[in-house]
Amino acid sequence: MSIKLLVIFTTVLSVNIAPNVVEPVVVAKPVIQQVQTSNLGTIAFLDAKSIKQQAKRDKLKRVVNYLTTRVYKTSYVFSGSTISGWDCSGMVRYAYKRLGITLEHSANKQAHSGVRVSKPRIGDIVVFAYKGSTNFYHSAIYVGNDLVVNANLMYGTTVIQPLSDFRNSQVRFVRVIK
């Protein structure tokens, strides 16, 4: 029995998130699946859906990196959703818009915009509700190491904060990109 392999090369992705910002080139990691065929033996091929999802996750990480450059640079503006000024849900909406995903401009609606997960990944939405409440009052984006980037009214700007700053709140992690 001989084994034949079908090899497909991924394309190089390069996205410019903001003017005058140079973004690194990212290559999506291929996902190889093996299929048993009757006459040819095992054929390995790349799963196009998995490649697209990985590319979106990579792009989301670049958007999160960009948001961290806006710390103390983009002011808190109620109902804003641009780098000139945004509120918490406006910042989350801005980030996902860069990926072609339209979210509502509401922390409560963003809490229900994806799949609830117990362990966040970089780029997941983090929403907060007062204990005992079912209404979410604040949204942010997870940046890793139990930290979130968010537009915070109390500070009047975009900040990175530990999740422990929200210990009096219920916390929900929402994944929009698988």
N, C-alpha and C positions, 0 to 999 in steps of 0.2 A: 504494500500500500504506500503510495507516495502522497506527500502533503504539498499542496500548492498554496501559496499565500498571495492574497491581493493586498497591495499596499497603496494607501491613499495618503497624500500629503496634505496637511492642513495649510490654510492660508494665513499669512501674517496680518494681524489687525493693528491698525494705528488710528486712534481717535483723538481729535483735538477738542477738549472739553470747554475751554475758554480761550478767548483771543490772547495771543502772546504767551500761552502756557505750553511748553513742550512736554508732551506726554511720552512715556517710554513705550516701546513696541512690545507687545505681548503676543506670544504664540499659544493658542489653545492647546492643551494637552489632549492627545487623541485617546479615545476609549476604544479598546480593541475587543471585539467579540469573536468567538469561534463558533462556526457552524459546521456540523457533520453532514457531509453529502455522501450519497451512495457510491459514486464512481471516483470522485476526486479526493476523498479523504476529508481532512479538516481544512476549511477556508477561514482565514482571519480577515475581518474587515472593520473599518472604523464606523462607529455609530454616529451619524450626522446630527441627530437630536442631542446627544450628549456633548458633542463638540460645540453646538450652538449654545447650550446651557452653560458650559464652561466659559465660553467667550463672554457671555453676559455677566457671569460672576466676576471675571477678570476686569471687565469694564466697570462694574459696580465698585470694585476695590479702588480703581483709579478715581472714580467720582468721590469716594469717601476720602481718599488722599487729598483731593482738591478741596473738599470741605474743611479739612484740617488746616489748610493754608488760609482760610477765611476767619480763623479764630482771632478775635479782637479787631477784625477788619470790617466785618459786615455787621451793621447795627440791627438791633431788634426793632422791627417796625410792625405794628399790629396790622394784620391782613396782608403783609408784604410777602412776595415770593420770588424776588430777584436778588442778585448779589448786591444791589444798591441798598437792600434792607428786606428782612423777612422775619416772620414769627416762626414758632416751632414747627407747625405743620406746613408752613410755606417753604421752609428749608428742606424738609423731607420731600415735599412735592417737587421742588426745584431739582433735587438730586435724582429722583426717579424719572423726571421728565427728560434728563440727559440720556436716559436709556430707552426712551420712547414709551415709557409707561406713565399713564396719566392717573394721578391719585387725587382724591378729594382734598380740599383745603380745610381739613378738620381732623384733629387728633382722634376724636371718637370714631370717625369713619375710617381713618387709616388703621385703627385697631382691628377692623374687620375686612381689610383689603387683601389679605393673603391667608396663609396657613399659620396657625399658632404653633410655635415650637418651644421646647423646653430649654434647649441649649442654642444660644445665638451664634451666628456667623457674622463676620465683618459685612456690613451693609444691611443687615436686618433692621427692621423698624422696631423701636422700643417705645411703648406707650405706657402712660402712667395714669392710675385712677386712685382716688382717695379710698382708703380701706372701707369695705362695705358698700362701695358705690359701683354701679355698672357703667358709669359715664367716664370716659377717659379725657383728662384735661390737658395732657402734654405729650408731645411726641419728639423722638430723637432718632439718631442712627447709631448703631453699635459699631465701635471702631476697634474692638478687641481689648483684652486684659481688663474686663469689667468696666470699661469706659464708654461714654457716649458723647457724640458731638451734638450740640443743640443750640437753638436760639433761645436765650433765657431772658425773660422780662426783668428778673431781679438784677441781673448784671447789665442789661441793656445792650448786649452784644452776643456774638456767637462764642461759645465756650466748649471746652471738653471737661466733663465731670465724671467722677466715679459713680457707679450705680448706687453706692452706699449713701450718696447725698439724697436719695429718694427712698430711704428706708421706711418712711411713714406712708408709702404709697404701695398699691398693688402694681406689679410690673408684668407686662405681657410682651413677649417677643413675637414678631410677625415676620414671616418670610414671604416675600413676593416673588423672588427668583429662586427656583429650585436648585 
